[in-house]
Amino acid sequence: MSNSQAATLFDLVGILAASSDTAGGITGVLEALGRNLHVREVSLEFTEPGIAALSWRASGPTDAPTAAPVRRPVEAGGTQVATLSVHRDAALTASDELLLTGTANVLAVAVNREAYLHDLERELTARVRELAEQRSFIECIVDSLPLGLYVIDRQYRIHAWNHKRETGLQGVARADAVGRSIFEVLHRQPAALLKREFDEVFASGRLQQFQMESNAFGETRTFRLSKIPMRMGGAAVTHVITVGEDITDWKAALDRTAQAEKLAALGQLAAGVMHEINNPLATIAACAESIGMQVEMGTSAPPTELLRIIDLEVQRCKKIVNGLLDFSRPKAGGHEHFDLNTVVQQGLFLLQHHPRFKRVKVVTELEEKSSLLVEGDADQLVQVLIALAMNALDATPEQGSVVIRTRLDTINGSAHALLEVEDEGPGIPRALQAKVFEPFFTTKPPGQGTGLGLAICYGIIADHGGALELVSAEGQGANFRVTLPMGVRPASAASPEPSSVAMSAEPV
């Protein structure tokens, strides 16, 4: 190859390097080659189907006779990717042949790059289409949920807003929500309280749940709001997902089931009540008999002492019956502040009529140094205590002991009230401990348990912001431990502050 032809190859490489468009660069190379070889036409035909051939044709008349085109394969990686053809009337010299072969090698690099870019573009297009379909599918799933859902970042900017949040009387269109501050969109809610709820999730990284009631739909509906921490690429919480769920029907069903369980427990207590009332009735009968004898004997002094005894025994019967009636009646849910020891005393008053209460020793170890002030529904917590205690009485053998204990504890720097019911029964095997709080699971023989008591207790304690745990070693009894956050008595009993467990700043 002569120096001029070598220079020409360098020029061809320069044309390819200077061109931002591969097809344009190849066309430039074909034109330079054609002018250098003084041919009428140069073309490049690609092997892969679907790619149009590139060519250059010299200007001027084209009716002169033509010789057969000279072809050179353009190979990349041992595979032919194209064919380079020149059309010239005269035969090529050996030097021209070398230049043609060198040009084919130069074009191989460009064609190989173009084929690679074409494959990459095709793969990228397919990947983008796949990602778009996946995103559309996920968005469709989120929009199909019967739950209100939105996501904010640490700047409280909304990143996601599903279709459920667009509907209803307080719905906001997605286009009006995404990208804006949550405080601007939920402007009817107290911004300070809303911010405190989000900051708690960002700081602690724990799920936060609230319950609230709303009359915006013409009737009172109960909603559960869950604020879920979300982490992207690290341990720190980057976003908070808020999910709102209408639990009105579920809560009504739970209340009906809890009432049924309460009546079932009442039935077990009824036999003991009848026996308990027999004692004051016997005393009343004896007093009445004594009064009758005094009347027959003509005693003039009024039987004041006997009448006082009769009155005391009647009040005793009334107290027993009223206690059971109060326990059996469903009450409207309401949160108040009360001492946990009071709950234990009310529960023990009802439990003393249980037949097994007389055959098992019940030991109370109540916190005396500190007041265990909690916030919630006292009647529901009495139901929890009775359910746990009756299970303990059933599990404990004759002459055994059941310990009911309250104490103050500190968990994660916060004061908590603990209630423990511990028995001396056979314990619960480790394999079954994870199932004891599941609905309809029971270790009692058929006909002696529904398997709903512990599940209802678990739900009640969760609604109070607490936890119900089981500590048991097989053969060593069972200890059910209730943990409740300590409540702070409000300054005015008539207008208590809302609990963060029971209420939230925002609607669903």
C-alpha positions as CSV (number, residue, x, y, z in Angstrom):
1,M,0.0,0.0,0.0
2,S,1.4,3.4,-1.0
3,N,1.7,6.3,1.3
4,S,-1.2,8.1,-0.4
5,Q,-3.5,5.1,0.2
6,A,-2.4,4.9,3.8
7,A,-3.2,8.6,4.2
8,T,-6.5,7.9,2.6
9,L,-7.3,5.2,5.2
10,F,-6.4,7.6,8.0
11,D,-8.7,10.1,6.4
12,L,-11.5,7.5,6.3
13,V,-11.0,6.8,10.0
14,G,-11.1,10.5,10.7
15,I,-14.4,10.8,8.9
16,L,-15.9,8.0,11.1
17,A,-14.5,9.5,14.2
18,A,-15.7,13.0,13.4
19,S,-19.3,11.9,12.6
20,S,-21.9,11.8,15.4
21,D,-24.1,9.7,13.2
22,T,-22.8,6.3,12.3
23,A,-24.9,6.1,9.1
24,G,-23.7,9.5,8.1
25,G,-20.1,8.6,8.8
26,I,-20.3,5.4,6.7
27,T,-21.8,7.4,3.8
28,G,-18.9,9.9,4.1
29,V,-16.5,7.0,4.0
30,L,-18.2,5.5,0.9
31,E,-18.0,8.9,-0.9
32,A,-14.3,9.4,-0.1
33,L,-13.5,5.9,-1.2
34,G,-15.5,6.3,-4.5
35,R,-13.7,9.6,-5.3
36,N,-10.3,8.1,-4.5
37,L,-10.9,5.0,-6.7
38,H,-12.7,7.1,-9.4
39,V,-15.7,4.7,-9.4
40,R,-19.3,5.4,-10.3
41,E,-20.9,3.8,-7.3
42,V,-20.0,2.4,-3.9
43,S,-22.5,0.6,-1.7
44,L,-22.6,-1.2,1.7
45,E,-25.3,-3.9,2.1
46,F,-25.9,-5.2,5.6
47,T,-26.4,-8.8,6.4
48,E,-28.9,-8.3,9.2
49,P,-32.4,-7.9,7.7
50,G,-34.3,-4.7,8.3
51,I,-31.2,-2.4,7.9
52,A,-31.3,-0.4,4.7
53,A,-28.2,-0.4,2.5
54,L,-26.0,2.7,2.3
55,S,-24.5,3.9,-1.0
56,W,-22.8,6.8,-2.8
57,R,-23.1,7.5,-6.6
58,A,-20.9,9.8,-8.6
59,S,-22.6,12.6,-10.5
60,G,-22.7,12.5,-14.3
61,P,-24.1,10.2,-17.0
62,T,-24.7,6.6,-16.0
63,D,-25.5,5.0,-19.4
64,A,-22.0,3.7,-20.0
65,P,-21.5,-0.1,-20.0
66,T,-20.6,-1.4,-16.5
67,A,-18.4,-4.3,-15.4
68,A,-19.4,-6.7,-12.6
69,P,-19.1,-5.0,-9.2
70,V,-16.1,-5.8,-7.0
71,R,-17.2,-7.1,-3.6
72,R,-15.4,-7.3,-0.3
73,P,-16.9,-8.9,2.9
74,V,-17.0,-6.7,6.0
75,E,-16.4,-9.0,9.0
76,A,-16.5,-8.4,12.7
77,G,-15.5,-11.1,15.2
78,G,-15.3,-13.7,12.4
79,T,-18.8,-13.0,11.2
80,Q,-19.8,-11.2,8.0
81,V,-21.9,-8.3,8.9
82,A,-22.0,-6.5,5.5
83,T,-20.7,-6.5,2.0
84,L,-18.8,-3.6,0.4
85,S,-19.3,-3.2,-3.4
86,V,-17.7,-0.8,-5.9
87,H,-18.9,-0.3,-9.5
88,R,-16.2,0.7,-12.0
89,D,-15.8,0.1,-15.6
90,A,-12.1,-0.6,-15.5
91,A,-10.5,-3.3,-13.4
92,L,-9.0,-2.3,-10.0
93,T,-5.3,-2.3,-9.6
94,A,-3.5,-4.2,-6.9
95,S,-3.1,-1.0,-4.9
96,D,-6.8,-0.3,-5.3
97,E,-7.6,-3.8,-4.1
98,L,-5.5,-3.1,-0.9
99,L,-7.3,0.2,-0.3
100,L,-10.7,-1.5,-0.8
101,T,-9.8,-4.3,1.7
102,G,-8.5,-1.8,4.2
103,T,-11.7,0.3,3.9
104,A,-13.7,-2.9,4.5
105,N,-11.8,-3.4,7.7
106,V,-12.3,0.2,8.8
107,L,-16.1,-0.1,8.1
108,A,-16.2,-3.3,10.1
109,V,-15.5,-1.3,13.2
110,A,-18.3,1.1,12.4
111,V,-20.8,-1.5,11.4
112,N,-20.0,-3.6,14.5
113,R,-20.5,-0.5,16.7
114,E,-23.7,0.3,14.8
115,A,-25.0,-3.3,15.3
116,Y,-24.1,-3.1,19.0
117,L,-25.9,0.2,19.4
118,H,-28.8,-1.2,17.5
119,D,-29.0,-4.2,19.8
120,L,-28.5,-2.0,22.9
121,E,-31.3,0.4,21.7
122,R,-33.6,-2.5,21.1
123,E,-32.8,-4.0,24.5
124,L,-33.2,-0.6,26.2
125,T,-36.5,0.0,24.5
126,A,-37.8,-3.4,25.6
127,R,-36.5,-2.8,29.2
128,V,-38.2,0.7,29.3
129,R,-41.4,-0.9,28.0
130,E,-41.2,-3.6,30.7
131,L,-40.5,-1.1,33.4
132,A,-43.4,1.0,32.2
133,E,-45.7,-2.0,32.2
134,Q,-44.5,-3.0,35.7
135,R,-45.1,0.5,37.0
136,S,-48.5,0.7,35.4
137,F,-49.3,-2.7,36.9
138,I,-48.2,-1.6,40.4
139,E,-50.1,1.6,40.1
140,C,-53.2,-0.3,39.1
141,I,-52.8,-2.6,42.2
142,V,-52.4,0.4,44.5
143,D,-55.4,2.2,42.9
144,S,-57.5,-1.0,43.2
145,L,-57.0,-1.2,46.9
146,P,-60.1,-0.4,49.0
147,L,-57.8,1.7,51.2
148,G,-56.7,5.3,51.1
149,L,-52.9,5.4,50.5
150,Y,-50.3,8.1,50.1
151,V,-46.5,8.5,50.6
152,I,-44.5,11.5,51.8
153,D,-40.8,12.1,52.0
154,R,-38.8,13.8,54.8
155,Q,-39.7,17.2,53.4
156,Y,-43.4,16.2,53.8
157,R,-43.8,16.2,50.0
158,I,-46.4,13.8,48.5
159,H,-44.9,11.2,46.2
160,A,-47.9,8.9,45.7
161,W,-51.6,9.4,46.0
162,N,-53.9,6.5,45.2
163,H,-57.4,6.5,43.6
164,K,-59.2,5.9,47.0
165,R,-57.8,9.3,48.2
166,E,-59.4,11.0,45.3
167,T,-63.0,9.8,46.1
168,G,-65.4,10.8,48.9
169,L,-66.4,14.1,50.3
170,Q,-62.8,14.9,51.3
171,G,-61.1,13.5,48.2
172,V,-58.3,15.4,46.5
173,A,-57.4,14.8,42.8
174,R,-54.0,13.1,42.3
175,A,-52.7,15.9,40.1
176,D,-53.5,18.4,42.9
177,A,-51.7,16.3,45.5
178,V,-48.5,14.8,44.1
179,G,-45.5,17.2,44.6
180,R,-47.2,19.4,47.1
181,S,-46.8,19.5,50.9
182,I,-49.1,17.3,52.9
183,F,-50.0,20.3,55.1
184,E,-51.2,22.2,52.0
185,V,-53.4,19.2,50.8
186,L,-54.7,18.3,54.3
187,H,-55.1,21.9,55.3
188,R,-58.2,21.2,57.4
189,Q,-56.1,19.1,59.8
190,P,-54.0,20.5,62.7
191,A,-50.5,20.9,61.0
192,A,-48.6,20.6,64.3
193,L,-50.3,17.3,65.3
194,L,-49.9,15.9,61.8
195,K,-46.2,16.8,61.7
196,R,-45.7,15.2,65.1
197,E,-47.2,11.9,63.9
198,F,-44.9,11.8,60.9
199,D,-41.8,12.9,62.9
200,E,-42.4,10.0,65.3
201,V,-42.3,7.5,62.5
202,F,-39.2,9.1,60.9
203,A,-37.4,9.2,64.3
204,S,-38.4,5.8,65.7
205,G,-38.7,3.7,62.5
206,R,-41.7,1.9,64.0
207,L,-45.2,1.4,62.6
208,Q,-47.7,3.8,64.1
209,Q,-51.5,3.1,64.2
210,F,-54.4,5.3,65.1
211,Q,-58.2,4.9,65.2
212,M,-60.6,7.7,64.6
213,E,-64.3,8.2,64.1
214,S,-65.8,10.4,61.4
215,N,-69.3,11.7,60.6
216,A,-68.4,13.0,57.2
217,F,-70.3,10.2,55.5
218,G,-73.7,10.9,57.2
219,E,-73.1,8.1,59.8
220,T,-70.4,7.4,62.3
221,R,-67.6,5.4,60.7
222,T,-64.5,4.1,62.4
223,F,-61.2,4.2,60.6
224,R,-57.7,2.8,61.2
225,L,-54.7,4.8,60.1
226,S,-51.4,3.1,59.7
227,K,-48.2,5.1,59.2
228,I,-45.5,2.8,57.9
229,P,-41.8,3.6,57.7
230,M,-40.2,3.1,54.3
231,R,-36.5,2.9,53.6
232,M,-34.8,3.3,50.2
233,G,-31.2,2.2,50.0
234,G,-30.2,2.5,53.7
235,A,-31.2,2.1,57.3
236,A,-32.7,5.6,57.6
237,V,-36.4,6.1,57.1
238,T,-36.8,8.1,53.8
239,H,-40.6,8.0,53.4
240,V,-43.7,7.3,55.3
241,I,-46.6,5.4,53.8
242,T,-50.0,6.3,55.3
243,V,-52.8,3.7,54.8
244,G,-56.4,4.5,55.8
245,E,-58.9,1.6,56.3
246,D,-62.6,1.7,57.1
247,I,-62.9,-0.9,59.9
248,T,-66.5,0.0,61.0
249,D,-67.9,-3.4,60.0
250,W,-64.9,-5.3,61.4
251,K,-65.1,-3.5,64.7
252,A,-68.9,-4.2,64.9
253,A,-68.2,-7.9,64.3
254,L,-65.4,-7.9,66.9
255,D,-67.7,-6.2,69.4
256,R,-70.5,-8.8,68.7
257,T,-68.0,-11.7,69.1
258,A,-66.5,-10.1,72.3
259,Q,-70.0,-9.8,73.7
260,A,-70.7,-13.4,72.9
261,E,-67.5,-14.4,74.7
262,K,-68.5,-12.3,77.7
263,L,-71.9,-13.9,77.9
264,A,-70.2,-17.3,77.7
265,A,-68.0,-16.4,80.7
266,L,-71.1,-15.1,82.4
267,G,-72.7,-18.5,82.1
268,Q,-69.8,-20.1,83.8
269,L,-70.0,-17.5,86.6
270,A,-73.8,-17.9,87.0
271,A,-73.6,-21.2,89.0
272,G,-71.2,-19.7,91.5
273,V,-73.5,-16.6,91.8
274,M,-76.5,-18.8,92.7
275,H,-74.4,-20.5,95.4
276,E,-73.2,-17.2,96.6
277,I,-76.7,-15.7,96.9
278,N,-77.9,-18.7,98.8
279,N,-75.8,-17.6,101.8
280,P,-77.4,-14.2,102.3
281,L,-80.8,-15.6,101.5
282,A,-80.3,-18.2,104.3
283,T,-79.4,-15.3,106.6
284,I,-82.5,-13.3,105.5
285,A,-84.7,-16.4,106.1
286,A,-83.3,-16.9,109.5
287,C,-83.9,-13.2,110.4
288,A,-87.4,-13.4,109.1
289,E,-88.1,-16.5,111.2
290,S,-86.7,-14.8,114.3
291,I,-89.0,-11.8,113.6
292,G,-92.0,-14.1,113.2
293,M,-91.2,-15.8,116.5
294,Q,-90.9,-12.4,118.3
295,V,-94.3,-11.4,116.9
296,E,-95.9,-14.6,118.1
297,M,-94.3,-14.1,121.6
298,G,-95.7,-10.6,121.7
299,T,-92.3,-8.9,122.1
300,S,-92.9,-5.1,122.0
301,A,-89.4,-4.0,121.1
302,P,-88.9,-3.5,117.3
303,P,-86.4,-6.0,115.8
304,T,-84.0,-3.3,114.7
305,E,-80.9,-5.4,114.6
306,L,-82.6,-8.2,112.6
307,L,-83.9,-5.6,110.1
308,R,-80.4,-4.1,109.7
309,I,-79.0,-7.6,109.0
310,I,-81.7,-8.2,106.4
311,D,-81.0,-4.9,104.7
312,L,-77.2,-5.6,104.6
313,E,-77.8,-9.1,103.1
314,V,-80.3,-7.7,100.5
315,Q,-77.7,-5.1,99.5
316,R,-75.1,-7.8,99.3
317,C,-77.3,-9.8,96.9
318,K,-78.0,-6.7,94.8
319,K,-74.3,-5.9,94.6
320,I,-73.5,-9.4,93.3
321,V,-76.3,-9.4,90.7
322,N,-75.6,-5.8,89.6
323,G,-71.9,-6.6,89.2
324,L,-72.8,-9.5,86.8
325,L,-75.4,-7.4,84.9
326,D,-72.9,-4.5,84.5
327,F,-70.4,-7.0,83.1
328,S,-72.9,-8.6,80.7
329,R,-74.2,-5.4,79.2
330,P,-72.5,-4.0,76.1
331,K,-71.2,-0.5,76.7
332,A,-70.4,2.3,74.3
333,G,-66.6,2.5,73.8
334,G,-65.0,5.4,75.6
335,H,-61.6,6.2,76.9
336,E,-61.1,7.3,80.5
337,H,-58.3,7.4,83.0
338,F,-58.3,4.8,85.8
339,D,-55.9,2.8,88.0
340,L,-55.1,-0.7,86.8
341,N,-55.4,-2.0,90.3
342,T,-59.1,-1.0,90.2
343,V,-59.6,-3.2,87.1
344,V,-58.1,-6.2,89.0
345,Q,-60.4,-5.6,92.0
346,Q,-63.5,-5.4,89.8
347,G,-62.4,-8.6,88.0
348,L,-61.7,-10.5,91.2
349,F,-65.1,-9.5,92.6
350,L,-66.7,-11.3,89.6
351,L,-64.3,-14.2,89.6
352,Q,-65.0,-15.1,93.3
353,H,-68.2,-16.7,92.1
354,H,-66.4,-19.0,89.7
355,P,-66.7,-22.7,90.9
356,R,-62.9,-23.2,90.6
357,F,-62.2,-20.1,92.6
358,K,-62.9,-22.0,95.8
359,R,-60.6,-24.9,94.9
360,V,-57.5,-22.8,93.7
361,K,-55.6,-20.3,95.7
362,V,-55.7,-16.9,94.1
363,V,-52.7,-14.7,95.1
364,T,-52.7,-10.9,94.3
365,E,-49.5,-9.0,94.2
366,L,-50.5,-5.4,93.4
367,E,-48.3,-2.4,92.9
368,E,-48.6,-0.2,96.0
369,K,-45.7,2.3,95.7
370,S,-46.9,3.9,92.5
371,S,-50.3,4.6,90.8
372,L,-50.8,2.6,87.7
373,L,-52.8,5.2,85.8
374,V,-53.8,4.0,82.3
375,E,-56.1,5.3,79.7
376,G,-58.7,3.2,77.9
377,D,-62.0,1.3,78.4
378,A,-62.1,-0.2,81.9
379,D,-64.9,-2.6,81.0
380,Q,-62.9,-4.1,78.2
381,L,-59.8,-4.5,80.4
382,V,-62.0,-6.2,83.1
383,Q,-63.1,-8.6,80.3
384,V,-59.4,-9.3,79.5
385,L,-58.5,-10.0,83.1
386,I,-61.5,-12.4,83.5
387,A,-60.6,-14.3,80.3
388,L,-57.0,-14.7,81.3
389,A,-57.9,-15.6,84.9
390,M,-60.5,-18.2,83.9
391,N,-58.0,-19.8,81.6
392,A,-55.5,-19.9,84.5
393,L,-58.1,-21.4,86.9
394,D,-58.9,-24.1,84.3
395,A,-55.3,-24.9,83.8
396,T,-54.2,-25.0,87.5
397,P,-54.7,-28.3,89.4
398,E,-56.6,-28.6,92.7
399,Q,-54.9,-26.7,95.6
400,G,-52.6,-24.9,93.1
401,S,-52.0,-21.2,92.9
402,V,-52.9,-18.5,90.4
403,V,-51.0,-15.2,90.8
404,I,-52.4,-11.9,89.5
405,R,-49.7,-9.3,89.6
406,T,-49.5,-5.6,88.7
407,R,-46.3,-3.6,88.6
408,L,-44.6,-0.5,87.1
409,D,-42.0,-1.0,84.4
410,T,-40.0,1.1,82.1
411,I,-39.8,0.2,78.4
412,N,-37.6,2.2,76.0
413,G,-37.6,5.1,78.5
414,S,-41.4,5.2,78.9
415,A,-43.4,4.2,81.9
416,H,-45.7,1.2,81.4
417,A,-48.2,-0.6,83.6
418,L,-47.9,-4.4,83.6
419,L,-50.6,-6.9,84.5
420,E,-49.6,-10.6,84.8
421,V,-51.7,-13.7,85.2
422,E,-49.6,-16.7,86.1
423,D,-50.8,-20.2,86.7
424,E,-49.3,-23.6,87.8
425,G,-50.7,-25.6,84.9
426,P,-48.9,-27.8,82.5
427,G,-47.7,-24.9,80.4
428,I,-48.0,-24.5,76.6
429,P,-45.6,-26.3,74.3
430,R,-43.2,-24.0,72.4
431,A,-44.6,-25.3,69.0
432,L,-48.1,-24.0,70.0
433,Q,-47.2,-20.7,71.6
434,A,-47.2,-18.8,68.3
435,K,-50.8,-19.9,67.7
436,V,-52.5,-19.2,71.0
437,F,-53.7,-15.7,69.9
438,E,-55.1,-17.0,66.6
439,P,-58.9,-17.1,66.3
440,F,-60.5,-20.5,67.0
441,F,-57.3,-22.0,68.3
442,T,-57.7,-23.7,71.7
443,T,-55.8,-26.3,73.7
444,K,-59.0,-27.2,75.7
445,P,-61.0,-30.4,75.0
446,P,-63.9,-30.1,72.5
447,G,-66.9,-28.4,73.9
448,Q,-64.9,-26.5,76.6
449,G,-63.5,-23.6,74.6
450,T,-64.2,-21.6,71.4
451,G,-60.7,-20.4,70.8
452,L,-61.8,-16.8,70.6
453,G,-61.0,-15.5,74.1
454,L,-57.3,-14.9,73.7
455,A,-57.8,-13.5,70.1
456,I,-60.3,-11.0,71.5
457,C,-58.0,-10.1,74.4
458,Y,-55.1,-9.5,71.9
459,G,-57.3,-7.2,69.9
460,I,-58.5,-5.2,72.9
461,I,-55.0,-4.7,74.2
462,A,-53.7,-3.7,70.7
463,D,-56.5,-1.1,70.5
464,H,-55.2,0.3,73.8
465,G,-51.7,0.7,72.4
466,G,-50.4,-2.2,74.5
467,A,-49.1,-5.7,74.0
468,L,-50.2,-9.1,75.2
469,E,-47.4,-11.7,75.5
470,L,-47.1,-15.3,76.6
471,V,-44.2,-16.6,78.6
472,S,-44.4,-20.3,79.2
473,A,-42.1,-23.3,79.6
474,E,-43.7,-26.7,79.1
475,G,-44.5,-28.2,82.4
476,Q,-43.9,-25.0,84.3
477,G,-47.1,-23.1,83.9
478,A,-48.0,-20.1,81.7
479,N,-47.6,-16.4,82.3
480,F,-49.8,-14.0,80.2
481,R,-48.3,-10.5,80.4
482,V,-50.3,-7.4,79.5
483,T,-48.2,-4.2,78.9
484,L,-50.1,-0.9,78.7
485,P,-48.7,2.7,78.2
486,M,-49.2,4.9,81.3
487,G,-51.8,7.6,80.8
488,V,-51.6,11.2,82.1
489,R,-54.6,12.5,83.9
490,P,-55.9,15.6,82.1
491,A,-56.2,18.9,83.9
492,S,-59.9,18.9,83.5
493,A,-61.8,15.6,83.8
494,A,-64.6,17.1,81.7
495,S,-62.4,17.7,78.7
496,P,-59.7,15.1,78.5
497,E,-57.1,15.3,75.7
498,P,-57.4,12.8,72.9
499,S,-55.1,9.8,73.1
500,S,-52.6,9.3,70.3
501,V,-53.5,5.6,70.2
502,A,-57.2,6.2,69.6
503,M,-57.1,9.3,67.4
504,S,-55.3,10.9,64.6
505,A,-55.0,14.3,63.0
506,E,-56.3,13.3,59.6
507,P,-59.3,11.6,58.0
508,V,-59.1,8.6,55.7
